[in-house]
Amino acid sequence: SEIAKCNGYYSFFNYSQEKKGYSGVATYVKTKYCPFKVDLHVDGITNNEGRLLITFHKTCADDVVAVINAYVPCAYQSDDPTKYSQKIDFITGLKDLITKLIHEKIVIILAGDLNV
């Protein structure tokens, strides 16, 4: 959509495949920092609600930077146990992803709504 475009930036979106308008994330990147890879789906993280978007970039020093845009489900222990379990599963998957990227010597920027 034209409304989501911004001159001088690339835009990347992930949104709920289940409920239109329910949840989603967007990342805007200046064109000179265009990512070489974009991931919407990561092993170990259920992402059918569009809650995760990762862009991978190279620095001048040839390091890799992963910008992780996450929208963690909002749920508390006093809420529905199923929703709380989904939140914990998402956070655990996110932790495992970050651990994997650290072992690969990838610099990480974590952004978004972490609902903690």
Secondary structure, 3 states (H helix, E strand, C coil): CHHHCCCCEEEEEEECCCCCCCCEEEEEEEHHHCCCEEECCECCECCCCCCEEEEEEECCCCCEEEEEEEECCCCCCCCCHHHHHHHHHHHHHHHHHHHHHHHCCCEEEEEEECCC
